[in-house]
Amino acid sequence: MVVLTQVSYRVAALALGPSLSASAAAPFSTFDTAGPGARPIALLWWIMAGGTLLITAAMIALALYCAYRPARTEAIGERNWLLGGGVVFPSLVLLALVAGGTYATHLMAQRMAGTPFPVEVHARQWYWEVRYPENGAPSARSINVIHIPASVPVEIRLSTEDVIHSFWIPRLGGKVDAIPGRTHLVRLQADRPGVYRGLCAEFCGAGHAQMMLEVHAHDPDQLPAVLAALDRYGPSRPAADRSARP
């Protein structure tokens, strides 16, 4: 029986291995981080996953102990079990989660210090409108593509006027909601030039599945020419949206 169990575990590991490797390298993977805004989030996830395994193992061990040593567990008393397992332990776990999240936020702010490259992103049903008013190309505009310099902090000013959307570039940072009537600030940074895919992570209507976007990180010396081309030629609006919006 033990041999069969070991064999089944090995078969499962071999079967899941390629899937896990592929998901880690997928365009929307939070494990394949590409910027200082994503790495603390991935680290926090691994810490939480490890803590979950430890707590699960401890609960199983405690259940077995109670089953085989009922007299000792009864001696502890119901009140102590309730206070320890229902108040003290959950409070410590929640405190650790809050501390971990606060520290991750501090790391992200510290690693992306400096003068940011400002970009305005306006979420609409169902596309992203991007403008670069403070970067030497006041009329430059792109649709579903954000052009940024690589290795430079970027401040995205996120807004919307219709429904709630959720801006998420998994390899560069966490999710931030776009809420009508508000402007939220998002700081991102790409380590190197490349294309990083993102999406709307909040259901926003019938065209939600089409609301994808890309971040194109350019060499800082080449970005002015890219923005100048946008300023001159402008973007094309998504075909599905042309008939519905002015």
C-alpha positions in Angstrom: 0.0 0.0 0.0 2.8 2.4 0.9 4.6 1.6 -2.4 1.4 2.3 -4.4 0.9 5.6 -2.6 4.4 6.7 -3.3 4.0 5.7 -7.0 0.7 7.6 -7.2 2.4 10.8 -5.7 5.2 10.6 -8.2 2.8 10.1 -11.1 0.8 13.1 -10.0 4.0 15.2 -9.7 5.1 14.2 -13.2 1.6 15.0 -14.6 1.4 18.4 -12.8 5.0 19.5 -13.4 4.6 20.6 -17.0 1.4 22.4 -16.2 2.9 24.3 -13.2 6.0 25.2 -15.3 3.8 26.5 -18.2 1.6 28.5 -15.8 4.7 30.1 -14.2 5.9 31.3 -17.6 2.4 32.3 -19.0 1.8 35.9 -20.1 -0.6 36.5 -17.1 1.5 34.6 -14.5 2.1 36.4 -11.2 5.1 34.1 -10.6 7.0 35.3 -13.7 7.6 38.7 -12.3 9.1 41.5 -14.4 9.1 44.5 -12.1 9.7 45.6 -8.5 5.9 46.1 -8.1 5.2 42.4 -8.7 8.0 40.7 -6.8 6.8 41.6 -3.2 3.3 40.3 -4.2 4.8 37.0 -5.4 6.9 36.7 -2.3 3.9 37.3 -0.1 2.0 34.6 -2.0 4.7 32.0 -1.4 4.8 32.9 2.3 1.1 32.6 2.6 1.1 29.3 0.7 3.8 27.9 3.0 1.9 29.2 6.1 -1.2 27.5 4.8 0.5 24.2 4.5 2.0 24.5 8.0 -1.3 25.4 9.5 -3.0 22.5 7.7 -0.4 20.1 8.9 -0.7 21.4 12.5 -4.5 21.0 12.4 -4.2 17.4 11.1 -1.6 16.6 13.8 -3.8 18.2 16.5 -6.9 16.3 15.3 -4.9 13.0 15.5 -3.6 13.9 18.9 -7.1 14.6 20.2 -8.3 11.3 18.8 -5.6 9.2 20.4 -5.3 11.2 23.7 -8.9 12.2 24.5 -8.3 12.4 28.3 -5.5 15.0 27.9 -7.5 17.1 25.5 -10.5 17.1 27.8 -8.3 18.2 30.7 -7.5 21.5 28.8 -11.2 22.5 29.0 -13.7 23.8 26.4 -13.2 27.4 27.3 -9.4 27.2 26.7 -9.9 25.5 23.4 -12.4 28.1 22.3 -10.2 31.0 23.4 -7.0 29.5 22.0 -8.3 28.1 18.7 -11.2 30.6 18.1 -9.7 33.9 19.2 -5.9 33.9 19.9 -4.7 31.8 17.0 -6.9 33.5 14.3 -5.9 36.9 15.6 -2.2 36.0 15.3 -2.8 34.8 11.7 -4.7 37.9 10.7 -2.0 40.1 12.3 0.7 38.3 10.4 -1.3 38.8 7.1 -1.7 42.6 7.8 2.0 42.9 8.7 3.0 41.0 5.5 0.8 43.1 3.3 2.0 46.4 4.9 5.6 45.3 4.4 5.0 44.3 0.8 3.5 47.7 0.2 6.5 49.4 1.8 8.9 47.4 -0.4 7.0 48.4 -3.6 7.0 52.1 -2.7 10.7 51.9 -1.8 11.8 50.1 -4.9 9.9 52.5 -7.2 11.1 55.7 -5.6 12.0 58.6 -7.9 10.4 60.9 -10.4 7.7 58.8 -12.2 6.7 58.8 -15.9 3.0 60.0 -15.8 0.3 58.3 -17.9 -3.4 58.7 -17.9 -5.5 55.6 -18.4 -9.3 55.9 -18.8 -11.3 52.7 -18.7 -14.4 52.5 -20.9 -16.8 49.8 -22.0 -14.9 48.0 -23.3 -11.5 49.3 -24.0 -8.6 51.4 -22.4 -7.9 54.9 -23.6 -4.4 56.1 -22.8 -3.0 59.6 -22.9 0.4 61.1 -22.3 -0.3 64.8 -21.5 2.9 65.6 -19.6 5.5 63.8 -21.8 6.1 66.1 -24.7 3.2 64.8 -26.7 0.0 66.4 -25.3 -2.3 64.9 -28.0 -0.7 61.5 -28.1 -3.3 58.8 -27.6 -3.3 55.0 -27.7 -6.0 52.4 -27.3 -5.4 49.2 -25.3 -1.7 49.8 -25.4 0.4 51.7 -22.8 3.8 52.9 -23.9 6.3 53.4 -21.0 10.1 53.6 -20.6 11.8 50.5 -19.2 13.6 50.6 -15.8 11.7 53.8 -14.9 8.9 54.2 -12.4 5.5 54.9 -14.1 2.6 56.6 -12.4 -0.7 55.6 -14.0 -3.7 57.9 -13.2 -6.6 55.5 -13.5 -10.2 56.7 -14.1 -13.5 55.7 -15.6 -17.0 57.2 -16.1 -19.3 54.2 -16.7 -18.9 51.2 -14.4 -16.2 49.7 -12.1 -13.3 48.1 -14.0 -10.1 46.5 -12.6 -6.7 47.4 -14.0 -4.2 44.5 -13.8 -0.8 43.8 -15.4 0.0 40.5 -13.5 3.8 40.5 -14.3 4.2 44.2 -13.2 2.0 44.7 -10.2 -1.3 44.1 -8.4 -4.9 44.9 -9.3 -6.4 48.4 -8.8 -10.1 49.2 -9.4 -11.2 52.1 -11.6 -14.3 53.6 -9.9 -16.5 56.2 -11.5 -15.9 59.7 -10.1 -12.4 58.8 -8.7 -8.9 58.9 -9.9 -6.6 56.1 -8.5 -2.8 56.1 -8.8 -0.9 53.0 -9.8 2.8 52.7 -9.8 4.5 50.2 -12.1 7.9 49.6 -13.5 9.2 47.1 -16.1 12.7 45.8 -15.6 13.5 45.6 -19.3 12.0 46.4 -22.7 9.2 44.1 -23.8 5.5 43.5 -24.0 3.5 42.8 -20.9 -0.1 41.7 -21.1 -2.9 42.8 -18.9 -6.7 42.7 -18.6 -9.8 44.0 -16.8 -10.2 41.8 -13.8 -13.7 43.0 -12.8 -16.8 41.9 -14.7 -17.9 45.1 -16.5 -20.6 44.0 -18.9 -21.1 42.0 -22.1 -17.8 43.0 -23.7 -15.7 42.3 -20.5 -13.8 39.4 -22.1 -12.5 41.7 -24.9 -11.1 44.3 -22.5 -7.4 43.3 -22.7 -4.4 45.6 -22.9 -0.7 45.6 -23.3 2.2 47.5 -21.8 5.0 48.2 -24.2 8.2 49.0 -22.4 10.7 50.8 -24.6 14.2 51.9 -24.3 14.0 55.4 -22.7 15.9 56.9 -25.6 13.4 55.4 -28.1 10.2 56.3 -26.3 10.0 60.0 -27.5 9.8 58.8 -31.1 7.1 56.3 -30.3 5.0 59.1 -28.6 5.6 61.5 -31.4 4.2 58.9 -33.9 1.1 58.5 -31.7 0.8 62.3 -31.6 1.0 62.5 -35.4 -1.1 59.5 -36.5 -3.2 58.7 -33.5 -4.7 55.3 -32.6 -7.5 53.3 -34.2 -10.5 52.7 -32.0 -11.5 49.0 -31.4 -13.8 47.9 -34.3 -16.5 46.6 -31.9 -16.7 50.0 -30.3 -16.8 52.4 -33.3 -20.5 52.0 -34.0 -21.5 52.5 -30.4 -19.4 55.4 -29.3 -18.6 58.8 -30.8 
